[in-house]
Amino acid sequence: MAVFSAIDFDQHEEVAFFCDNATGLKAIIAIHNTNRGPALGGCRMWPYADEQQAITDVLRLSRAMTYKAAMANLPLGGGKMVIIGDSHHDKTPELFRAIGRCVDQFNGRYIVGEDVGTSVEDMVAIRETTTHVVGLPGGSGDPSPFTAIGVYESIRSAVAYRLGKSSLKGLKVAVQGLGHVGYHLCKLLVEDGAALIVTDLDPMLVEKVVEEFKAMAVAPQDIYGGDVDIFAPCALGAIINDETIPQLKCKIIVGSANNQLESHAHGEILAKMKILYAPDYVVNAGGLIDVYYDGPAYNAEIVKIHVQGIHDTLLDVFKRAEERKVSTSEAADLIAEERFDKKSSL
Ligand code: NAD
């Protein structure tokens, strides 16, 4: 199995494998880059079909955290942990105490938090064996409202850049996914004068948003072709693909969902169609910023000001893309790489 030459390895500083027979733990911690600070990244628990899938996932996720932290102007690097296991059947407090011991070996160079398949209770068990953990009860709490603020500021930034407008009054936004982020986003958009077209798989969530914000609901498959100015994907990844792109009538795409482009090429197609795409990892960093400030001195106002900075960061991305004649995703990567000094090594 190739490691250093594997495409996803991409200059990782360190990748550590952990195995503990007593608890059944099988886990990997990947530290991509710590030039800007300790590597912060969640712990994902997933029943990977094979070990290669787990390795690929942890490498991609930790690399993405380096880029996200750099674009959010945080003194953090990128890292991630995956546990090979089923979060519905394989969780025990002993398992998470063992994870804490793994994390502790890095003496703060890696900081763990929640991710898919792990919860606040799991972080509490981890805290018994290491202090290098965030997302404990009594701290910053649910980061989604801050993620929504970041998405809203990103929409304002894209609207200013592409449409030359300073408010959303009279604009139409299609919101896909009305969960934790989508709901808060709808509120901010309506307060700024936007009209909403919305969808979700859960009819209760749709009903709530239709009632509260006078939104128009459409079936999930009809959200792409709506006659709107802005499309805000806040549900799943890979929804910008060969099937959906021909349906799009929007001028701008800005949303919280991770990995919205099915491939790099889809970003290039959007650029050719003059649809302004705001790179997701820049847009959705509000949650990470919130987690960074977690702790006894937590101050929501300071977090909000930091998150609002995403507005100007995104303007820099749009300008760089135009100057260099590259896609906005490529422009964001270039800025992030300058910020975390990709060329320098350990
Ligand atoms: P959530 O699970 O609360 O909400 C997602 C919603 O999308 C659900 O209500 C679900 O029913 C809906 N959905 C799923 N598939 C759909 C489809 N095909 N069509 C329409 N609706 C569909 O999740 P969330 O916390 O609101 O996060 C939304 C997205 O933003 C996710 O991709 C997440 O990874 C990303 N994100 C969230 C945060 C955060 O702070 N919560 C931070 C960064 C990124």
Boltz pocket constraint, residues with backbone or C-beta under 6 A from the ligand:
constraints:
  - pocket:
      binder: B
      contacts: [[A, 143], [A, 144], [A, 145], [A, 147], [A, 176], [A, 177], [A, 178], [A, 179], [A, 180], [A, 181], [A, 182], [A, 199], [A, 200], [A, 201], [A, 202], [A, 205], [A, 220], [A, 233], [A, 234], [A, 235], [A, 236], [A, 237], [A, 256], [A, 257], [A, 258], [A, 284], [A, 285], [A, 287], [A, 288]]
      max_distance: 6.0
